[in-house]
Amino acid sequence: MAEQYGSIAAIGRLLGEVEALLKQPSVQMELGKRGINSSIALLAAQGLALYMEGNRVPAHEDFATPAEEIRTRLEVPPSR
């Protein structure tokens, strides 16, 4: 990975902080109370970090999983 400077480096640091927060049990509990799966959120954050680094293929893979998981969780069984 090329060394990053300025705004891009700042975004990378912030995304690192977001990842660290998403790994904290207290944050995971708070998100869980809101119906948010912290593992899915972490994977999405990691995908964004990869994308910002220019790693588009692995970013696509990391984004695809959370998108599918969220879509699946939003599906409502058909009414009878």
C-alpha positions in Angstrom: 0.0 0.0 0.0 1.3 3.5 -0.8 1.9 5.8 2.0 -1.0 8.2 2.5 -0.9 11.9 3.4 -3.3 14.6 4.3 -7.0 14.1 4.1 -6.8 10.5 2.9 -4.5 9.6 5.9 -7.0 11.3 8.2 -9.8 9.3 6.8 -7.8 6.1 7.3 -7.1 7.0 10.9 -10.8 7.7 11.5 -11.9 4.4 9.9 -9.3 2.7 12.2 -10.9 4.3 15.2 -14.4 3.2 14.0 -13.1 -0.4 13.6 -11.7 -0.2 17.1 -14.9 1.1 18.6 -17.0 -1.6 16.8 -14.9 -4.2 18.5 -15.6 -2.9 22.0 -18.2 -4.9 24.0 -20.0 -1.8 25.3 -20.5 -0.5 21.7 -21.6 -3.9 20.5 -24.2 -4.1 23.3 -25.5 -0.6 22.5 -25.8 -1.4 18.8 -27.4 -4.7 19.6 -30.1 -2.9 21.6 -30.9 -1.0 18.4 -31.0 -4.1 16.3 -27.7 -3.4 14.6 -25.3 -6.3 14.2 -21.8 -5.0 15.1 -20.1 -7.7 13.0 -21.9 -6.6 9.9 -21.1 -2.9 10.7 -17.4 -3.9 11.2 -17.3 -5.7 7.9 -18.8 -2.6 6.1 -16.3 -0.3 7.8 -13.4 -2.6 6.7 -14.8 -2.6 3.2 -14.9 1.2 3.2 -11.3 1.3 4.5 -10.2 -1.0 1.6 -12.0 1.1 -0.9 -10.4 4.3 0.4 -7.0 2.6 0.0 -7.9 1.8 -3.7 -8.4 -2.0 -3.1 -11.6 -2.2 -5.0 -12.0 -5.9 -5.5 -11.7 -6.9 -1.8 -13.8 -3.8 -0.9 -16.5 -5.1 -3.2 -16.4 -8.5 -1.4 -16.5 -6.8 2.0 -19.5 -4.6 1.0 -21.4 -7.5 -0.7 -21.7 -9.5 2.5 -23.2 -6.8 4.7 -25.5 -5.7 1.9 -26.8 -9.3 1.5 -27.1 -9.7 5.3 -29.0 -6.5 5.8 -31.3 -7.3 2.8 -32.0 -10.8 4.2 -32.8 -9.4 7.7 -35.2 -6.9 6.2 -37.2 -9.5 4.4 -40.6 -10.1 5.9 -42.2 -13.5 5.5 -45.2 -13.5 3.1 -48.5 -13.1 4.9 -51.0 -15.8 4.5 
